[in-house]
Amino acid sequence: MSTGAATEVTLGELHAAIARRLKEHVEDIESDPRYLQMAIKFVSDNKITCVIAERNDIGELDKSLARRKQRKFGTTSGENITDIATHMAQEAMNE
């Protein structure tokens, strides 16, 4: 690790914070889609991943996205949470 680089713990904390914030925005229909797109791009560009568990923030985000997609499109299968969130943010920006 280079001098001044973030530690694995710090990056893990950042990942968790992004997941919590994304969850808040996904649940808020009035949320600015540009914020979602920026956060999704950060996660994607940095290849940040985690195991989706029933009781972690990513698991909660996954459930929120699935519920929102079900309400809007009537389906939840075949896509991961990043794809769903990106699609929803792009749609909101085009409205």
Backbone torsions as a table, in degrees:
resi	resn	phi	psi	omega
1	MET	NA	135.0	-178.3
2	SER	-77.4	160.7	179.2
3	THR	-61.4	133.5	178.1
4	GLY	84.6	-4.4	179.5
5	ALA	-72.7	151.8	178.3
6	ALA	-67.6	145.2	177.9
7	THR	-77.6	164.2	177.7
8	GLU	-61.5	-36.3	178.4
9	VAL	-64.3	-45.4	179.9
10	THR	-62.4	-43.4	178.5
11	LEU	-64.3	-37.2	176.3
12	GLY	-63.6	-41.3	177.8
13	GLU	-64.3	-40.6	177.9
14	LEU	-63.3	-43.5	177.7
15	HIS	-57.6	-46.0	179.6
16	ALA	-64.6	-39.9	179.6
17	ALA	-64.7	-41.8	178.3
18	ILE	-63.0	-43.8	179.2
19	ALA	-60.0	-44.2	178.9
20	ARG	-62.4	-44.4	-177.8
21	ARG	-67.0	-42.6	176.8
22	LEU	-59.2	-43.1	179.2
23	LYS	-58.4	-44.3	178.2
24	GLU	-59.8	-45.3	-178.0
25	HIS	-70.3	-36.9	177.6
26	VAL	-62.7	-38.4	-179.8
27	GLU	-76.0	-20.4	-179.7
28	ASP	-96.2	103.3	-176.9
29	ILE	-62.1	-22.1	-179.7
30	GLU	-89.1	2.7	-176.3
31	SER	-62.1	144.1	177.8
32	ASP	-69.7	117.6	-176.5
33	PRO	-65.1	-21.8	178.4
34	ARG	-64.7	-35.6	177.5
35	TYR	-64.5	-44.5	178.4
36	LEU	-59.8	-46.8	-178.2
37	GLN	-61.4	-41.8	179.6
38	MET	-63.9	-43.9	-179.9
39	ALA	-67.0	-41.5	178.9
40	ILE	-63.2	-42.0	178.9
41	LYS	-63.3	-41.6	178.1
42	PHE	-58.8	-48.3	-179.4
43	VAL	-62.6	-45.7	-178.2
44	SER	-66.1	-47.3	-177.9
45	ASP	-61.4	-32.7	-178.6
46	ASN	-94.1	7.6	178.6
47	LYS	49.4	40.3	179.0
48	ILE	-79.3	125.4	180.0
49	THR	-134.8	165.5	173.4
50	CYS	-159.0	168.0	175.9
51	VAL	-85.7	125.9	177.7
52	ILE	-75.2	121.3	179.0
53	ALA	-121.0	157.3	-178.5
54	GLU	-55.8	-36.0	-171.6
55	ARG	-119.3	31.2	172.4
56	ASN	-116.2	172.2	-175.9
57	ASP	-61.9	-37.8	178.5
58	ILE	-66.7	-38.4	175.9
59	GLY	-61.5	-41.6	177.5
60	GLU	-66.4	-41.0	176.9
61	LEU	-61.7	-44.5	179.0
62	ASP	-58.1	-44.6	178.9
63	LYS	-64.5	-42.3	179.5
64	SER	-62.5	-44.2	178.7
65	LEU	-64.2	-41.1	179.3
66	ALA	-63.1	-43.6	178.9
67	ARG	-63.6	-43.4	-178.5
68	ARG	-67.1	-41.5	177.8
69	LYS	-64.8	-40.3	179.0
70	GLN	-60.5	-44.3	178.9
71	ARG	-62.4	-41.4	-173.7
72	LYS	-85.1	-41.9	-172.1
73	PHE	-114.7	-13.5	179.4
74	GLY	79.2	13.4	179.9
75	THR	-148.7	157.0	177.9
76	THR	-136.6	-5.8	-172.8
77	SER	-89.3	155.5	169.7
78	GLY	88.1	-0.9	179.6
79	GLU	-131.5	150.6	175.6
80	ASN	-91.2	169.8	-172.9
81	ILE	-64.4	-33.8	179.0
82	THR	-66.4	-44.0	178.7
83	ASP	-61.2	-44.4	-179.0
84	ILE	-64.0	-48.4	-178.5
85	ALA	-64.1	-40.9	178.8
86	THR	-62.3	-46.1	179.0
87	HIS	-59.4	-44.8	-178.5
88	MET	-66.4	-40.3	179.1
89	ALA	-66.1	-41.8	178.2
90	GLN	-64.0	-41.4	177.2
91	GLU	-61.1	-44.4	-178.9
92	ALA	-63.7	-37.0	179.3
93	MET	-68.5	-28.3	-179.5
94	ASN	-83.9	-11.6	-178.3
95	GLU	-77.9	NA	NA
